[in-house]
Amino acid sequence: MDLSTINYWAVLVAALASFLIGGAWYSPALFARAWMEENGFSEADLQSTNMVKLFGGAFVLAFVIAFNLACFLGKDVGVAMGTFYGSLTGIGWVATSMGITYLFERKSMRLFLINGGYHALTFVVMGAIIGAWS
């Protein structure tokens, strides 16, 4: 693979998109309360978190994910195929892998749907962004 064919702006925008999606997905308007309840978190628990470490680490990982997806998709994939491959990746690999872990950890289906749904949607959007800019 020739890394010079990677559109790094697309990778950056795809990584940033995961933050926008996550901000909405885990907001009080959508799944914040259910996610906190399923994890046993309180508002105090969340307030005591080192936000720089949390969001900085999440961004680095999102960038790695977007870069990896861009390498997987290759060049000239287009938005439709980028979206399709993003959905296959997010649902078929990421969410299902999480599901196996959640089964053994005996986590709830509700938490699986919240977290797996976030990742599935994120991969679809990342695939669309990378595909559109390929």
A tleap script that builds the chain and sets N, CA, C and O, in Angstrom:
source leaprc.protein.ff14SB
mol = sequence {
  NMET ASP LEU SER THR ILE ASN TYR TRP ALA
  VAL LEU VAL ALA ALA LEU ALA SER PHE LEU
  ILE GLY GLY ALA TRP TYR SER PRO ALA LEU
  PHE ALA ARG ALA TRP MET GLU GLU ASN GLY
  PHE SER GLU ALA ASP LEU GLN SER THR ASN
  MET VAL LYS LEU PHE GLY GLY ALA PHE VAL
  LEU ALA PHE VAL ILE ALA PHE ASN LEU ALA
  CYS PHE LEU GLY LYS ASP VAL GLY VAL ALA
  MET GLY THR PHE TYR GLY SER LEU THR GLY
  ILE GLY TRP VAL ALA THR SER MET GLY ILE
  THR TYR LEU PHE GLU ARG LYS SER MET ARG
  LEU PHE LEU ILE ASN GLY GLY TYR HIE ALA
  LEU THR PHE VAL VAL MET GLY ALA ILE ILE
  GLY ALA TRP CSER
}
set mol.1.N position { 0.848 -1.183 0.000 }
set mol.1.CA position { 0.000 0.000 0.000 }
set mol.1.C position { 0.881 1.229 0.000 }
set mol.1.O position { 1.830 1.329 0.778 }
set mol.2.N position { 0.572 2.135 -0.851 }
set mol.2.CA position { 1.284 3.410 -0.938 }
set mol.2.C position { 0.577 4.410 -0.023 }
set mol.2.O position { -0.515 4.882 -0.337 }
set mol.3.N position { 1.203 4.729 1.106 }
set mol.3.CA position { 0.581 5.625 2.079 }
set mol.3.C position { 0.410 7.047 1.562 }
set mol.3.O position { -0.318 7.844 2.156 }
set mol.4.N position { 1.075 7.366 0.464 }
set mol.4.CA position { 0.906 8.706 -0.103 }
set mol.4.C position { -0.461 8.864 -0.774 }
set mol.4.O position { -0.861 9.981 -1.102 }
set mol.5.N position { -1.180 7.758 -0.980 }
set mol.5.CA position { -2.510 7.846 -1.583 }
set mol.5.C position { -3.598 8.098 -0.537 }
set mol.5.O position { -4.753 8.339 -0.888 }
set mol.6.N position { -3.234 8.043 0.744 }
set mol.6.CA position { -4.199 8.293 1.818 }
set mol.6.C position { -4.521 9.780 1.865 }
set mol.6.O position { -3.613 10.611 1.868 }
set mol.7.N position { -5.783 10.116 1.902 }
set mol.7.CA position { -6.200 11.509 2.059 }
set mol.7.C position { -6.264 11.790 3.565 }
set mol.7.O position { -7.235 11.442 4.235 }
set mol.8.N position { -5.213 12.424 4.075 }
set mol.8.CA position { -5.104 12.650 5.517 }
set mol.8.C position { -6.128 13.663 6.025 }
set mol.8.O position { -6.476 13.638 7.206 }
set mol.9.N position { -6.615 14.545 5.166 }
set mol.9.CA position { -7.695 15.446 5.563 }
set mol.9.C position { -8.962 14.642 5.812 }
set mol.9.O position { -9.685 14.897 6.775 }
set mol.10.N position { -9.227 13.684 4.958 }
set mol.10.CA position { -10.395 12.824 5.140 }
set mol.10.C position { -10.263 12.023 6.432 }
set mol.10.O position { -11.236 11.867 7.169 }
set mol.11.N position { -9.070 11.519 6.705 }
set mol.11.CA position { -8.827 10.767 7.939 }
set mol.11.C position { -9.076 11.667 9.152 }
set mol.11.O position { -9.724 11.254 10.113 }
set mol.12.N position { -8.563 12.884 9.102 }
set mol.12.CA position { -8.757 13.829 10.205 }
set mol.12.C position { -10.240 14.152 10.400 }
set mol.12.O position { -10.731 14.140 11.528 }
set mol.13.N position { -10.947 14.438 9.321 }
set mol.13.CA position { -12.377 14.754 9.410 }
set mol.13.C position { -13.160 13.538 9.904 }
set mol.13.O position { -14.088 13.687 10.700 }
set mol.14.N position { -12.804 12.356 9.451 }
set mol.14.CA position { -13.472 11.136 9.912 }
set mol.14.C position { -13.246 10.936 11.411 }
set mol.14.O position { -14.167 10.558 12.135 }
set mol.15.N position { -12.028 11.187 11.872 }
set mol.15.CA position { -11.745 11.075 13.306 }
set mol.15.C position { -12.542 12.106 14.098 }
set mol.15.O position { -13.083 11.791 15.158 }
set mol.16.N position { -12.618 13.323 13.595 }
set mol.16.CA position { -13.412 14.366 14.266 }
set mol.16.C position { -14.895 14.017 14.262 }
set mol.16.O position { -15.611 14.338 15.210 }
set mol.17.N position { -15.357 13.367 13.207 }
set mol.17.CA position { -16.765 12.972 13.134 }
set mol.17.C position { -17.133 12.028 14.268 }
set mol.17.O position { -18.253 12.068 14.779 }
set mol.18.N position { -16.188 11.178 14.662 }
set mol.18.CA position { -16.477 10.264 15.768 }
set mol.18.C position { -16.764 11.040 17.050 }
set mol.18.O position { -17.566 10.606 17.877 }
set mol.19.N position { -16.103 12.195 17.213 }
set mol.19.CA position { -16.354 13.043 18.386 }
set mol.19.C position { -17.741 13.656 18.317 }
set mol.19.O position { -18.453 13.696 19.320 }
set mol.20.N position { -18.131 14.133 17.150 }
set mol.20.CA position { -19.457 14.731 17.001 }
set mol.20.C position { -20.551 13.693 17.234 }
set mol.20.O position { -21.540 13.957 17.917 }
set mol.21.N position { -20.358 12.521 16.660 }
set mol.21.CA position { -21.333 11.450 16.852 }
set mol.21.C position { -21.381 11.039 18.323 }
set mol.21.O position { -22.457 10.896 18.903 }
set mol.22.N position { -20.205 10.851 18.914 }
set mol.22.CA position { -20.147 10.467 20.325 }
set mol.22.C position { -20.769 11.516 21.234 }
set mol.22.O position { -21.459 11.183 22.198 }
set mol.23.N position { -20.522 12.787 20.922 }
set mol.23.CA position { -21.115 13.860 21.719 }
set mol.23.C position { -22.625 13.820 21.696 }
set mol.23.O position { -23.273 14.052 22.716 }
set mol.24.N position { -23.188 13.525 20.539 }
set mol.24.CA position { -24.643 13.419 20.429 }
set mol.24.C position { -25.146 12.102 21.025 }
set mol.24.O position { -26.122 12.088 21.775 }
set mol.25.N position { -24.482 11.005 20.690 }
set mol.25.CA position { -24.922 9.667 21.097 }
set mol.25.C position { -24.967 9.512 22.614 }
set mol.25.O position { -25.914 8.957 23.171 }
set mol.26.N position { -23.919 10.015 23.267 }
set mol.26.CA position { -23.809 9.867 24.722 }
set mol.26.C position { -24.282 11.118 25.464 }
set mol.26.O position { -23.913 11.334 26.618 }
set mol.27.N position { -25.090 11.931 24.809 }
set mol.27.CA position { -25.650 13.134 25.436 }
set mol.27.C position { -26.940 12.774 26.178 }
set mol.27.O position { -27.526 11.717 25.941 }
set mol.28.N position { -27.374 13.660 27.075 }
set mol.28.CA position { -28.647 13.425 27.767 }
set mol.28.C position { -29.836 13.308 26.808 }
set mol.28.O position { -30.835 12.671 27.142 }
set mol.29.N position { -29.742 13.908 25.636 }
set mol.29.CA position { -30.836 13.825 24.671 }
set mol.29.C position { -30.997 12.408 24.115 }
set mol.29.O position { -32.090 12.033 23.691 }
set mol.30.N position { -29.919 11.619 24.113 }
set mol.30.CA position { -30.006 10.257 23.578 }
set mol.30.C position { -29.746 9.216 24.673 }
set mol.30.O position { -30.688 8.803 25.349 }
set mol.31.N position { -28.512 8.789 24.864 }
set mol.31.CA position { -28.259 7.604 25.685 }
set mol.31.C position { -27.432 7.836 26.946 }
set mol.31.O position { -27.014 6.861 27.571 }
set mol.32.N position { -27.180 9.067 27.345 }
set mol.32.CA position { -26.313 9.325 28.499 }
set mol.32.C position { -26.817 8.636 29.765 }
set mol.32.O position { -26.059 7.935 30.435 }
set mol.33.N position { -28.064 8.830 30.085 }
set mol.33.CA position { -28.608 8.265 31.339 }
set mol.33.C position { -28.569 6.733 31.313 }
set mol.33.O position { -28.150 6.100 32.283 }
set mol.34.N position { -29.002 6.154 30.215 }
set mol.34.CA position { -29.003 4.690 30.118 }
set mol.34.C position { -27.574 4.145 30.186 }
set mol.34.O position { -27.324 3.137 30.847 }
set mol.35.N position { -26.639 4.810 29.502 }
set mol.35.CA position { -25.240 4.379 29.502 }
set mol.35.C position { -24.645 4.468 30.907 }
set mol.35.O position { -23.948 3.556 31.352 }
set mol.36.N position { -24.925 5.575 31.603 }
set mol.36.CA position { -24.434 5.737 32.982 }
set mol.36.C position { -25.025 4.669 33.894 }
set mol.36.O position { -24.319 4.076 34.710 }
set mol.37.N position { -26.311 4.433 33.751 }
set mol.37.CA position { -26.990 3.426 34.573 }
set mol.37.C position { -26.409 2.037 34.343 }
set mol.37.O position { -26.136 1.312 35.300 }
set mol.38.N position { -26.222 1.666 33.095 }
set mol.38.CA position { -25.695 0.336 32.762 }
set mol.38.C position { -24.257 0.141 33.241 }
set mol.38.O position { -23.845 -0.981 33.535 }
set mol.39.N position { -23.494 1.230 33.318 }
set mol.39.CA position { -22.108 1.151 33.780 }
set mol.39.C position { -21.961 1.404 35.276 }
set mol.39.O position { -20.878 1.233 35.835 }
set mol.40.N position { -23.044 1.808 35.917 }
set mol.40.CA position { -22.980 2.116 37.342 }
set mol.40.C position { -22.240 3.409 37.632 }
set mol.40.O position { -21.660 3.561 38.706 }
set mol.41.N position { -22.252 4.353 36.676 }
set mol.41.CA position { -21.569 5.635 36.848 }
set mol.41.C position { -22.521 6.667 37.439 }
set mol.41.O position { -23.719 6.673 37.158 }
set mol.42.N position { -21.955 7.531 38.258 }
set mol.42.CA position { -22.691 8.683 38.763 }
set mol.42.C position { -22.136 9.940 38.099 }
set mol.42.O position { -21.093 9.904 37.446 }
set mol.43.N position { -22.845 11.042 38.275 }
set mol.43.CA position { -22.339 12.328 37.773 }
set mol.43.C position { -20.986 12.631 38.400 }
set mol.43.O position { -20.093 13.146 37.727 }
set mol.44.N position { -20.825 12.317 39.680 }
set mol.44.CA position { -19.555 12.558 40.380 }
set mol.44.C position { -18.420 11.749 39.754 }
set mol.44.O position { -17.297 12.238 39.635 }
set mol.45.N position { -18.713 10.518 39.356 }
set mol.45.CA position { -17.690 9.691 38.690 }
set mol.45.C position { -17.199 10.367 37.418 }
set mol.45.O position { -16.000 10.409 37.144 }
set mol.46.N position { -18.138 10.891 36.652 }
set mol.46.CA position { -17.776 11.524 35.384 }
set mol.46.C position { -17.043 12.844 35.611 }
set mol.46.O position { -16.151 13.197 34.838 }
set mol.47.N position { -17.406 13.566 36.650 }
set mol.47.CA position { -16.758 14.848 36.951 }
set mol.47.C position { -15.308 14.661 37.380 }
set mol.47.O position { -14.480 15.548 37.175 }
set mol.48.N position { -14.997 13.517 37.971 }
set mol.48.CA position { -13.643 13.291 38.486 }
set mol.48.C position { -12.683 12.765 37.427 }
set mol.48.O position { -11.525 12.483 37.737 }
set mol.49.N position { -13.132 12.628 36.201 }
set mol.49.CA position { -12.313 12.092 35.108 }
set mol.49.C position { -11.350 13.146 34.585 }
set mol.49.O position { -11.700 14.322 34.485 }
set mol.50.N position { -10.136 12.722 34.253 }
set mol.50.CA position { -9.168 13.605 33.602 }
set mol.50.C position { -9.596 13.747 32.138 }
set mol.50.O position { -9.350 12.864 31.316 }
set mol.51.N position { -10.231 14.859 31.835 }
set mol.51.CA position { -10.819 15.055 30.502 }
set mol.51.C position { -9.768 15.165 29.402 }
set mol.51.O position { -10.006 14.721 28.279 }
set mol.52.N position { -8.621 15.745 29.704 }
set mol.52.CA position { -7.560 15.857 28.691 }
set mol.52.C position { -7.083 14.459 28.306 }
set mol.52.O position { -6.935 14.152 27.123 }
set mol.53.N position { -6.847 13.629 29.291 }
set mol.53.CA position { -6.405 12.257 29.024 }
set mol.53.C position { -7.500 11.469 28.295 }
set mol.53.O position { -7.215 10.745 27.340 }
set mol.54.N position { -8.731 11.609 28.739 }
set mol.54.CA position { -9.842 10.878 28.142 }
set mol.54.C position { -10.069 11.275 26.687 }
set mol.54.O position { -10.068 10.418 25.803 }
set mol.55.N position { -10.264 12.565 26.434 }
set mol.55.CA position { -10.568 13.006 25.077 }
set mol.55.C position { -9.335 12.996 24.177 }
set mol.55.O position { -9.444 12.729 22.980 }
set mol.56.N position { -8.175 13.281 24.739 }
set mol.56.CA position { -6.940 13.195 23.949 }
set mol.56.C position { -6.683 11.766 23.492 }
set mol.56.O position { -6.372 11.520 22.327 }
set mol.57.N position { -6.817 10.829 24.422 }
set mol.57.CA position { -6.640 9.416 24.075 }
set mol.57.C position { -7.683 8.938 23.085 }
set mol.57.O position { -7.374 8.184 22.162 }
set mol.58.N position { -8.926 9.381 23.277 }
set mol.58.CA position { -10.001 8.990 22.361 }
set mol.58.C position { -9.741 9.532 20.961 }
set mol.58.O position { -9.997 8.847 19.971 }
set mol.59.N position { -9.233 10.758 20.874 }
set mol.59.CA position { -8.960 11.308 19.544 }
set mol.59.C position { -7.841 10.549 18.851 }
set mol.59.O position { -7.943 10.245 17.662 }
set mol.60.N position { -6.775 10.239 19.578 }
set mol.60.CA position { -5.671 9.480 18.984 }
set mol.60.C position { -6.188 8.134 18.467 }
set mol.60.O position { -5.850 7.721 17.358 }
set mol.61.N position { -6.994 7.461 19.263 }
set mol.61.CA position { -7.537 6.168 18.838 }
set mol.61.C position { -8.488 6.319 17.653 }
set mol.61.O position { -8.483 5.489 16.745 }
set mol.62.N position { -9.302 7.372 17.657 }
set mol.62.CA position { -10.204 7.621 16.522 }
set mol.62.C position { -9.409 7.888 15.250 }
set mol.62.O position { -9.802 7.456 14.166 }
set mol.63.N position { -8.293 8.598 15.380 }
set mol.63.CA position { -7.434 8.856 14.221 }
set mol.63.C position { -6.843 7.543 13.696 }
set mol.63.O position { -6.795 7.322 12.486 }
set mol.64.N position { -6.396 6.681 14.602 }
set mol.64.CA position { -5.860 5.376 14.193 }
set mol.64.C position { -6.937 4.562 13.487 }
set mol.64.O position { -6.667 3.926 12.468 }
set mol.65.N position { -8.152 4.578 14.021 }
set mol.65.CA position { -9.264 3.864 13.390 }
set mol.65.C position { -9.505 4.405 11.984 }
set mol.65.O position { -9.600 3.636 11.028 }
set mol.66.N position { -9.605 5.729 11.860 }
set mol.66.CA position { -9.875 6.341 10.557 }
set mol.66.C position { -8.745 6.053 9.570 }
set mol.66.O position { -8.999 5.770 8.399 }
set mol.67.N position { -7.516 6.123 10.034 }
set mol.67.CA position { -6.367 5.820 9.167 }
set mol.67.C position { -6.434 4.363 8.703 }
set mol.67.O position { -6.260 4.072 7.520 }
set mol.68.N position { -6.685 3.462 9.636 }
set mol.68.CA position { -6.780 2.043 9.298 }
set mol.68.C position { -7.908 1.801 8.292 }
set mol.68.O position { -7.742 1.035 7.342 }
set mol.69.N position { -9.041 2.447 8.500 }
set mol.69.CA position { -10.157 2.285 7.568 }
set mol.69.C position { -9.789 2.830 6.187 }
set mol.69.O position { -10.143 2.239 5.167 }
set mol.70.N position { -9.079 3.953 6.160 }
set mol.70.CA position { -8.646 4.520 4.874 }
set mol.70.C position { -7.706 3.555 4.149 }
set mol.70.O position { -7.795 3.389 2.933 }
set mol.71.N position { -6.813 2.928 4.899 }
set mol.71.CA position { -5.915 1.933 4.280 }
set mol.71.C position { -6.717 0.745 3.760 }
set mol.71.O position { -6.438 0.237 2.674 }
set mol.72.N position { -7.685 0.310 4.507 }
set mol.72.CA position { -8.526 -0.817 4.114 }
set mol.72.C position { -9.345 -0.482 2.868 }
set mol.72.O position { -9.467 -1.303 1.959 }
set mol.73.N position { -9.903 0.729 2.834 }
set mol.73.CA position { -10.745 1.122 1.704 }
set mol.73.C position { -9.940 1.365 0.440 }
set mol.73.O position { -10.409 1.081 -0.662 }
set mol.74.N position { -8.735 1.887 0.591 }
set mol.74.CA position { -7.913 2.212 -0.568 }
set mol.74.C position { -8.388 3.476 -1.255 }
set mol.74.O position { -9.224 4.209 -0.725 }
set mol.75.N position { -7.849 3.725 -2.437 }
set mol.75.CA position { -8.231 4.949 -3.146 }
set mol.75.C position { -9.348 4.670 -4.136 }
set mol.75.O position { -9.553 3.530 -4.553 }
set mol.76.N position { -10.053 5.702 -4.499 }
set mol.76.CA position { -11.129 5.638 -5.497 }
set mol.76.C position { -12.272 4.698 -5.108 }
set mol.76.O position { -12.848 4.027 -5.964 }
set mol.77.N position { -12.591 4.654 -3.831 }
set mol.77.CA position { -13.663 3.763 -3.392 }
set mol.77.C position { -15.040 4.411 -3.578 }
set mol.77.O position { -16.009 3.705 -3.855 }
set mol.78.N position { -15.146 5.693 -3.437 }
set mol.78.CA position { -16.419 6.394 -3.585 }
set mol.78.C position { -17.257 6.355 -2.323 }
set mol.78.O position { -17.042 5.525 -1.439 }
set mol.79.N position { -18.209 7.261 -2.253 }
set mol.79.CA position { -19.010 7.403 -1.031 }
set mol.79.C position { -19.913 6.195 -0.791 }
set mol.79.O position { -20.051 5.761 0.353 }
set mol.80.N position { -20.523 5.646 -1.819 }
set mol.80.CA position { -21.435 4.511 -1.632 }
set mol.80.C position { -20.691 3.284 -1.104 }
set mol.80.O position { -21.131 2.653 -0.143 }
set mol.81.N position { -19.578 2.953 -1.724 }
set mol.81.CA position { -18.820 1.777 -1.266 }
set mol.81.C position { -18.138 2.060 0.068 }
set mol.81.O position { -18.008 1.158 0.895 }
set mol.82.N position { -17.700 3.297 0.290 }
set mol.82.CA position { -17.126 3.653 1.590 }
set mol.82.C position { -18.144 3.464 2.703 }
set mol.82.O position { -17.819 2.956 3.776 }
set mol.83.N position { -19.375 3.877 2.441 }
set mol.83.CA position { -20.452 3.708 3.415 }
set mol.83.C position { -20.749 2.219 3.627 }
set mol.83.O position { -20.908 1.764 4.760 }
set mol.84.N position { -20.821 1.483 2.543 }
set mol.84.CA position { -21.092 0.046 2.624 }
set mol.84.C position { -20.002 -0.680 3.406 }
set mol.84.O position { -20.300 -1.455 4.315 }
set mol.85.N position { -18.741 -0.432 3.055 }
set mol.85.CA position { -17.642 -1.097 3.756 }
set mol.85.C position { -17.539 -0.615 5.204 }
set mol.85.O position { -17.174 -1.388 6.091 }
set mol.86.N position { -17.858 0.646 5.444 }
set mol.86.CA position { -17.892 1.140 6.819 }
set mol.86.C position { -18.940 0.407 7.645 }
set mol.86.O position { -18.706 0.083 8.809 }
set mol.87.N position { -20.104 0.143 7.035 }
set mol.87.CA position { -21.145 -0.586 7.764 }
set mol.87.C position { -20.739 -2.041 8.005 }
set mol.87.O position { -20.987 -2.584 9.082 }
set mol.88.N position { -20.122 -2.668 7.014 }
set mol.88.CA position { -19.644 -4.039 7.219 }
set mol.88.C position { -18.611 -4.098 8.339 }
set mol.88.O position { -18.628 -5.009 9.167 }
set mol.89.N position { -17.721 -3.125 8.354 }
set mol.89.CA position { -16.683 -3.085 9.379 }
set mol.89.C position { -17.277 -2.807 10.754 }
set mol.89.O position { -16.984 -3.511 11.720 }
set mol.90.N position { -18.116 -1.774 10.836 }
set mol.90.CA position { -18.686 -1.379 12.121 }
set mol.90.C position { -19.618 -2.413 12.715 }
set mol.90.O position { -19.580 -2.682 13.915 }
set mol.91.N position { -20.450 -2.989 11.873 }
set mol.91.CA position { -21.414 -3.978 12.365 }
set mol.91.C position { -20.787 -5.368 12.409 }
set mol.91.O position { -20.872 -6.068 13.418 }
set mol.92.N position { -20.150 -5.762 11.291 }
set mol.92.CA position { -19.665 -7.124 11.146 }
set mol.92.C position { -18.409 -7.457 11.918 }
set mol.92.O position { -18.198 -8.616 12.276 }
set mol.93.N position { -17.566 -6.470 12.186 }
set mol.93.CA position { -16.338 -6.738 12.940 }
set mol.93.C position { -16.371 -6.118 14.326 }
set mol.93.O position { -16.184 -6.808 15.328 }
set mol.94.N position { -16.609 -4.820 14.381 }
set mol.94.CA position { -16.463 -4.102 15.651 }
set mol.94.C position { -17.582 -4.464 16.625 }
set mol.94.O position { -17.316 -4.947 17.726 }
set mol.95.N position { -18.835 -4.232 16.221 }
set mol.95.CA position { -19.951 -4.482 17.138 }
set mol.95.C position { -20.045 -5.962 17.512 }
set mol.95.O position { -20.293 -6.291 18.672 }
set mol.96.N position { -19.851 -6.845 16.551 }
set mol.96.CA position { -19.938 -8.269 16.880 }
set mol.96.C position { -18.794 -8.714 17.782 }
set mol.96.O position { -18.986 -9.568 18.647 }
set mol.97.N position { -17.611 -8.147 17.590 }
set mol.97.CA position { -16.494 -8.452 18.500 }
set mol.97.C position { -16.798 -7.972 19.906 }
set mol.97.O position { -16.528 -8.669 20.884 }
set mol.98.N position { -17.364 -6.771 20.000 }
set mol.98.CA position { -17.775 -6.271 21.307 }
set mol.98.C position { -18.821 -7.195 21.920 }
set mol.98.O position { -18.798 -7.461 23.121 }
set mol.99.N position { -19.737 -7.683 21.087 }
set mol.99.CA position { -20.781 -8.572 21.569 }
set mol.99.C position { -20.231 -9.827 22.216 }
set mol.99.O position { -20.729 -10.262 23.254 }
set mol.100.N position { -19.212 -10.411 21.616 }
set mol.100.CA position { -18.581 -11.599 22.207 }
set mol.100.C position { -18.017 -11.253 23.577 }
set mol.100.O position { -18.231 -11.982 24.546 }
set mol.101.N position { -17.296 -10.138 23.655 }
set mol.101.CA position { -16.728 -9.714 24.936 }
set mol.101.C position { -17.828 -9.460 25.958 }
set mol.101.O position { -17.719 -9.878 27.111 }
set mol.102.N position { -18.889 -8.775 25.534 }
set mol.102.CA position { -19.993 -8.469 26.445 }
set mol.102.C position { -20.668 -9.743 26.948 }
set mol.102.O position { -21.095 -9.787 28.102 }
set mol.103.N position { -20.775 -10.777 26.117 }
set mol.103.CA position { -21.352 -12.035 26.569 }
set mol.103.C position { -20.529 -12.631 27.714 }
set mol.103.O position { -21.084 -13.032 28.737 }
set mol.104.N position { -19.224 -12.688 27.542 }
set mol.104.CA position { -18.380 -13.273 28.571 }
set mol.104.C position { -18.273 -12.392 29.812 }
set mol.104.O position { -18.106 -12.897 30.923 }
set mol.105.N position { -18.370 -11.087 29.625 }
set mol.105.CA position { -18.338 -10.171 30.763 }
set mol.105.C position { -19.715 -10.021 31.410 }
set mol.105.O position { -19.867 -9.339 32.423 }
set mol.106.N position { -20.705 -10.664 30.811 }
set mol.106.CA position { -22.078 -10.650 31.305 }
set mol.106.C position { -22.655 -9.235 31.401 }
set mol.106.O position { -23.377 -8.894 32.338 }
set mol.107.N position { -22.310 -8.433 30.401 }
set mol.107.CA position { -22.861 -7.089 30.319 }
set mol.107.C position { -24.212 -7.153 29.629 }
set mol.107.O position { -24.514 -8.102 28.905 }
set mol.108.N position { -24.997 -6.154 29.858 }
set mol.108.CA position { -26.379 -6.173 29.373 }
set mol.108.C position { -26.476 -5.958 27.862 }
set mol.108.O position { -25.597 -5.365 27.238 }
set mol.109.N position { -27.555 -6.452 27.311 }
set mol.109.CA position { -27.869 -6.217 25.904 }
set mol.109.C position { -28.076 -4.726 25.668 }
set mol.109.O position { -27.714 -4.203 24.614 }
set mol.110.N position { -28.642 -4.062 26.622 }
set mol.110.CA position { -28.874 -2.616 26.512 }
set mol.110.C position { -27.547 -1.869 26.325 }
set mol.110.O position { -27.440 -1.000 25.460 }
set mol.111.N position { -26.538 -2.210 27.138 }
set mol.111.CA position { -25.234 -1.560 27.010 }
set mol.111.C position { -24.581 -1.927 25.685 }
set mol.111.O position { -23.955 -1.081 25.046 }
set mol.112.N position { -24.722 -3.177 25.271 }
set mol.112.CA position { -24.190 -3.596 23.979 }
set mol.112.C position { -24.809 -2.786 22.841 }
set mol.112.O position { -24.098 -2.335 21.943 }
set mol.113.N position { -26.111 -2.601 22.875 }
set mol.113.CA position { -26.775 -1.847 21.817 }
set mol.113.C position { -26.351 -0.378 21.816 }
set mol.113.O position { -26.202 0.225 20.754 }
set mol.114.N position { -26.160 0.190 22.990 }
set mol.114.CA position { -25.702 1.581 23.066 }
set mol.114.C position { -24.295 1.707 22.492 }
set mol.114.O position { -24.064 2.497 21.576 }
set mol.115.N position { -23.362 0.936 23.023 }
set mol.115.CA position { -21.962 1.057 22.602 }
set mol.115.C position { -21.723 0.492 21.204 }
set mol.115.O position { -21.031 1.114 20.397 }
set mol.116.N position { -22.277 -0.654 20.915 }
set mol.116.CA position { -22.134 -1.236 19.578 }
set mol.116.C position { -22.789 -0.365 18.520 }
set mol.116.O position { -22.269 -0.224 17.413 }
set mol.117.N position { -23.922 0.215 18.858 }
set mol.117.CA position { -24.605 1.117 17.929 }
set mol.117.C position { -23.789 2.350 17.625 }
set mol.117.O position { -23.734 2.806 16.483 }
set mol.118.N position { -23.148 2.895 18.658 }
set mol.118.CA position { -22.270 4.058 18.447 }
set mol.118.C position { -21.149 3.710 17.481 }
set mol.118.O position { -20.901 4.443 16.524 }
set mol.119.N position { -20.475 2.604 17.724 }
set mol.119.CA position { -19.350 2.228 16.864 }
set mol.119.C position { -19.810 1.881 15.452 }
set mol.119.O position { -19.139 2.235 14.482 }
set mol.120.N position { -20.925 1.204 15.325 }
set mol.120.CA position { -21.439 0.880 13.994 }
set mol.120.C position { -21.725 2.155 13.213 }
set mol.120.O position { -21.316 2.283 12.059 }
set mol.121.N position { -22.420 3.093 13.831 }
set mol.121.CA position { -22.724 4.359 13.164 }
set mol.121.C position { -21.452 5.131 12.832 }
set mol.121.O position { -21.340 5.705 11.749 }
set mol.122.N position { -20.503 5.149 13.748 }
set mol.122.CA position { -19.250 5.866 13.521 }
set mol.122.C position { -18.502 5.302 12.316 }
set mol.122.O position { -17.984 6.067 11.502 }
set mol.123.N position { -18.438 3.984 12.191 }
set mol.123.CA position { -17.741 3.386 11.054 }
set mol.123.C position { -18.454 3.674 9.742 }
set mol.123.O position { -17.804 3.876 8.716 }
set mol.124.N position { -19.783 3.696 9.764 }
set mol.124.CA position { -20.535 4.036 8.558 }
set mol.124.C position { -20.185 5.452 8.114 }
set mol.124.O position { -19.894 5.688 6.941 }
set mol.125.N position { -20.214 6.386 9.053 }
set mol.125.CA position { -19.917 7.786 8.726 }
set mol.125.C position { -18.455 7.943 8.308 }
set mol.125.O position { -18.164 8.640 7.336 }
set mol.126.N position { -17.545 7.313 9.023 }
set mol.126.CA position { -16.128 7.388 8.635 }
set mol.126.C position { -15.922 6.836 7.230 }
set mol.126.O position { -15.207 7.432 6.425 }
set mol.127.N position { -16.544 5.706 6.937 }
set mol.127.CA position { -16.430 5.126 5.602 }
set mol.127.C position { -16.960 6.062 4.536 }
set mol.127.O position { -16.363 6.192 3.468 }
set mol.128.N position { -18.090 6.723 4.822 }
set mol.128.CA position { -18.672 7.666 3.864 }
set mol.128.C position { -17.741 8.846 3.638 }
set mol.128.O position { -17.538 9.268 2.499 }
set mol.129.N position { -17.177 9.381 4.711 }
set mol.129.CA position { -16.273 10.538 4.600 }
set mol.129.C position { -15.031 10.162 3.805 }
set mol.129.O position { -14.645 10.861 2.868 }
set mol.130.N position { -14.416 9.063 4.184 }
set mol.130.CA position { -13.182 8.637 3.497 }
set mol.130.C position { -13.485 8.293 2.040 }
set mol.130.O position { -12.713 8.642 1.147 }
set mol.131.N position { -14.601 7.613 1.800 }
set mol.131.CA position { -14.990 7.279 0.437 }
set mol.131.C position { -15.262 8.506 -0.412 }
set mol.131.O position { -14.879 8.561 -1.580 }
set mol.132.N position { -15.924 9.489 0.182 }
set mol.132.CA position { -16.245 10.718 -0.558 }
set mol.132.C position { -14.988 11.482 -0.948 }
set mol.132.O position { -14.962 12.151 -1.981 }
set mol.133.N position { -13.952 11.386 -0.131 }
set mol.133.CA position { -12.724 12.152 -0.387 }
set mol.133.C position { -11.645 11.296 -1.052 }
set mol.133.O position { -10.508 11.747 -1.196 }
set mol.134.N position { -11.979 10.079 -1.457 }
set mol.134.CA position { -10.932 9.231 -2.048 }
set mol.134.C position { -10.761 9.549 -3.529 }
set mol.134.O position { -9.928 8.939 -4.199 }
savepdb mol mol.pdb
quit
